[in-house]
Amino acid sequence: MNYDFLDSGLLSRLGALPVESRVPMMGNVAGKHRSPHRGSSVEFAEYRKYVAGDDTRRLDWKAFARSDRFYIKEFEADTNLRAYFVVDTSGSMAFAGQGESKVGYARRIAASLSYLLVNQGDAAGLSLCTERLHLEIPPSRRPAHLPRIFDTLQELKPEGETGLVDALHTIAEKIGQRAFVVILSDLFTEPEKLADALQHLRYRKHDISVFHLMDPQELSFEFERPHRFVDMEDGTALVVEPTLVVDEYHRALNEFMAAVRDKCHDANADYQLVPTDTPLEPLLREFLTARLPKKK
């Protein structure tokens, strides 16, 4: 099946950039990401004194010759990365004032990063959330798993009110090991409740990344005549003369976005405001590059 939200050229050009975790990961398959546990990979970590029961094959005899004491060489253990893409599928995500809908943009991000992760041997999973539905596809590193993610993304239809906060709490409780949680949403929920969910994920030591998707028309509110505005989540409508409310709208919007950004930063979440007319490739390239380990 062809997926029009996947750009093979983009995936090929970004394929050389790894998807890295900002925090140590734990997994049951040898991988490329740093683990909080010591192991036997090629990157040296430190020496420690030998204690009874240690593997004598890891003794450093040169250190013994210099100090007449037994030391064990420890290395950083590497592990695989599990990623959960949490896509908000509430009604407001269907909005497409100037071009692509927010859910369409979220679909392309989730699909592209899922492909890159599985292609590098890591696991990708998907969670879709509305007020009434939380559909979850558990992470897998098998290439045959990707069509299931892509088919689900292709068929999703935003509707109803958001269930993002409840979905994040559910994920925080269900994931037994550290994971990379990518949130794709317009974040139209109470900032305090969002903050609680993000802190729950942080407490579980997950690596959190938030793509705050907004339509350019939502950001600019440039309308020249009276409009009938419809809430895409609960269906309520209001006829408004834009010029009379534009200043108040921008004040409320700026307060909302500042609150959301601060809550994300407080939870050590990687936050990005993304207008949906942003070219995808530069966005993902910058995102992946910023997560590369800093050279010492």
DAFENTA-V847937 format. One line per field, one symbol per residue. burial: b if it has 9 or more other C-alpha atoms within 8 Angstrom, else e. A space follows every 10 residues. Layout:
burial: ???
This chain:
burial: eeeeeeeeee beeeeeebbb beebbbbeee bebbbeebbe beebeeeeeb eeeeeeeebb eebbeeeeeb bbbbbbbbbb bbbbbbbbbb bbbbbbbeeb bbbbbbbbbb bbbbbbbbee bbbbbbbbbb beebeeeebb beeebbeebb eebeeeebbb bbbbbebbbe ebeeeeebbb bbbbbbeeee bebbbebbbb bbeebbbbbb bbbbbbbebe beeeebbeee bbbeeeeeeb bbeebbeebb eebeebeebb bebbbebebb beebbbbeee eebbbeebee bbeeee
